[in-house]
């Protein structure tokens, strides 16, 4: 006969899995509706702007992109905080938005992004697969893209790391939280132009790395810094595409060689070299933070078992 304690633990686990599934679906539905409402709000506030303009995908129109993602951010923040306060009985700090060490955490995420992309760029360049043709002056567009990619990172990190990672970790464990947040993050990009299996791997690994950065510091500013400058440095500085979309870049480059090596039109996120660098970064961060990560689960499990 199965011990009563084992039955209780299994019952708790199945109940938590069901709860995670329900909360994830409900949250994502609310997020989609909130984003549409945020876009509608921006279309209402801006003169001569329609919902069609708010949903256009012209990545050279950085001004309109800022309006789009500001509207999305308003919807995402309000709905996420509502879920945390009303459904989960948590406050805004539970999604990593406390202001402690704000600057240093943001800076750490930026250093991780610049470091990985710089190494990937140099390796491909030294192999003769990148030619630097010159530079161009982007003027105010350089600041416009900087704010746009900040808004992009805020929207996606609040959803994937701020809410989903935290919620799943609280009900199951940090490994399940990492898996769910990374999968949702990757699926959100699966419709991008020039998507490939290497891009799938890189986006998933990027989601895992950003989750680990969050869990290590319990701060959303580290993955925000990483995500923000990853997109900006890759596209507007180095001149690559960003997740399959073209943006204006300071460097004007010509890429020669197979897509699996250079990333092709998808950008450095489509390169196997980037995949290997992300895997190394994940291994380094995971092994260096394992005791801290295991403590997250042990403290949660103790409190759960003491409840029953």
Buried (B, 14 or more C-beta within 10 A) or exposed (E): EEEEEEEEBEEBEEEBBEBBEEBBEEBBEBBEEBBBBBBBBBBEEBEEBEEEBBEEEEBEBBEBBBBBBBBBBBBBBBBBBEBBEEEBEBEBBBBBBBEEBEEEBBBBBBEBBBEBBEBBBEBBBEEEBBEEEEEEEBEEBBEBBBBBBBBBBBBBBBBBBBBBBBBBBBBBBBEBBBBBBBBBBBEBBEEBEBBBEBBBBBBBBBBBBBBBBBBBBBBBBBBBBBBBBBBBBBBBBBBBBBBBBBBBBBBEBEBEBEBBBBBBBBBBBBBBBBBEBBBEBBEEBBEEBEEEBEEBBEEBEEEBEEEE
